[in-house]
Amino acid sequence: MATKAKTSKTKGPKGKAAGAAPKPAAKNGEPKKAAVKRAANGGKAMVTKAKTPATKRVSALDAAAKVLEKSGKPMRSRELINAMADQGLWKSPGGKTPWATLYSAMIREISTSGKDSRFKKVDRGAFAFNG
């Protein structure tokens, strides 16, 4: 009985044959990372730039520091959240307990920065501006 000899092909990356040519990165010399739109008339490529936000969002810690600096009195984290929303500095993006997150962030800044922190804890749950 005659048997066929099995031939083994070595596979390269992603299951392709080792001798296979790599695909070109972009068609027609288009940039690799830019967003490309194909026009309906003629199929020419239009390269558009990525949109960047006009203004950078203020973090909750930065807004809390501004509120505490303006008020000049110690405040609790729930009061700070309400004051930041009233002044239009920061609004919760939909979290259930933003005051707990703010409290935790202020405690973390106090413990990592020490005397250089923007906040100081003056009473149980109350923070003042350290400036």
C-alpha positions as CSV (number, residue, x, y, z in Angstrom):
1,M,0.0,0.0,0.0
2,A,1.3,3.4,-1.0
3,T,1.0,6.4,1.3
4,K,1.4,10.0,0.5
5,A,4.0,11.9,2.3
6,K,2.6,14.8,4.3
7,T,4.1,18.1,3.7
8,S,4.2,20.6,6.5
9,K,4.1,24.3,5.9
10,T,5.5,26.5,8.7
11,K,3.1,29.2,9.7
12,G,4.2,32.8,10.3
13,P,2.3,35.4,12.5
14,K,-1.5,35.1,12.6
15,G,-1.6,31.7,10.8
16,K,-0.2,33.1,7.5
17,A,2.4,31.1,5.5
18,A,5.9,32.0,6.3
19,G,6.8,33.3,2.8
20,A,3.6,35.4,2.4
21,A,4.1,39.0,1.6
22,P,2.8,41.5,4.2
23,K,-0.2,43.6,3.3
24,P,0.4,47.3,2.6
25,A,-0.3,49.6,5.6
26,A,-2.4,52.1,3.6
27,K,-4.0,52.3,0.2
28,N,-3.0,54.9,-2.3
29,G,-0.5,56.5,0.0
30,E,-3.1,57.5,2.6
31,P,-1.9,58.3,6.1
32,K,-2.1,55.4,8.5
33,K,-3.7,57.0,11.6
34,A,-5.8,59.8,10.2
35,A,-9.5,59.4,9.6
36,V,-10.2,58.8,5.9
37,K,-13.5,59.5,4.2
38,R,-14.1,58.3,0.6
39,A,-16.1,60.8,-1.5
40,A,-19.0,59.6,-3.5
41,N,-17.7,61.4,-6.6
42,G,-14.6,59.7,-7.9
43,G,-13.7,57.7,-4.8
44,K,-10.9,60.1,-3.9
45,A,-9.8,60.1,-0.3
46,M,-10.4,63.1,2.0
47,V,-8.2,63.2,5.1
48,T,-9.8,64.8,8.2
49,K,-8.1,65.8,11.4
50,A,-9.3,64.3,14.7
51,K,-11.4,66.7,16.7
52,T,-10.0,68.0,20.0
53,P,-12.1,69.5,22.8
54,A,-11.9,73.3,22.9
55,T,-11.7,73.5,26.7
56,K,-10.3,71.0,29.2
57,R,-12.7,69.8,31.9
58,V,-11.9,70.8,35.4
59,S,-11.4,67.9,37.8
60,A,-13.5,67.6,41.0
61,L,-10.4,68.2,43.1
62,D,-9.5,71.4,41.3
63,A,-13.1,72.6,41.6
64,A,-13.2,71.7,45.3
65,A,-10.0,73.7,45.9
66,K,-11.5,76.7,44.2
67,V,-14.7,76.5,46.2
68,L,-12.9,76.2,49.5
69,E,-10.5,79.0,48.6
70,K,-13.5,81.3,47.8
71,S,-15.6,80.4,50.8
72,G,-12.8,80.7,53.4
73,K,-14.6,78.3,55.7
74,P,-14.4,74.5,56.2
75,M,-16.9,72.4,54.2
76,R,-18.0,68.8,54.0
77,S,-17.8,66.9,50.8
78,R,-21.6,66.9,50.1
79,E,-21.6,70.7,50.6
80,L,-18.7,71.0,48.2
81,I,-20.4,68.9,45.5
82,N,-23.5,71.1,45.8
83,A,-21.4,74.3,45.7
84,M,-19.4,73.2,42.7
85,A,-22.6,72.4,40.8
86,D,-24.2,75.8,41.8
87,Q,-21.1,77.7,40.7
88,G,-20.9,75.7,37.4
89,L,-17.4,74.5,38.1
90,W,-18.0,70.8,38.1
91,K,-21.0,68.5,37.7
92,S,-21.1,64.8,38.4
93,P,-21.1,62.7,35.2
94,G,-23.7,60.4,36.7
95,G,-22.1,58.7,39.6
96,K,-24.3,57.6,42.6
97,T,-22.0,58.9,45.3
98,P,-19.8,61.7,44.0
99,W,-19.3,63.1,47.6
100,A,-17.7,59.8,48.7
101,T,-15.4,59.9,45.7
102,L,-14.4,63.5,46.4
103,Y,-13.8,62.7,50.1
104,S,-11.6,59.8,49.2
105,A,-9.6,61.9,46.6
106,M,-9.1,64.7,49.2
107,I,-7.9,62.3,51.8
108,R,-5.5,60.7,49.3
109,E,-4.1,64.1,48.3
110,I,-3.5,65.0,51.9
111,S,-1.7,61.7,52.6
112,T,0.5,61.8,49.5
113,S,1.3,65.5,49.4
114,G,1.4,66.2,53.1
115,K,2.1,69.9,53.9
116,D,2.0,70.7,50.2
117,S,-1.6,69.6,49.8
118,R,-4.4,72.0,48.8
119,F,-6.6,70.7,51.5
120,K,-6.4,70.2,55.2
121,K,-8.8,68.2,57.4
122,V,-10.1,70.3,60.2
123,D,-12.8,68.2,61.7
124,R,-14.4,64.8,61.1
125,G,-15.5,65.0,57.4
126,A,-14.7,68.7,57.1
127,F,-12.0,70.2,54.9
128,A,-10.5,73.6,54.6
129,F,-8.3,75.2,52.0
130,N,-4.6,74.9,52.9
131,G,-3.2,78.1,51.6
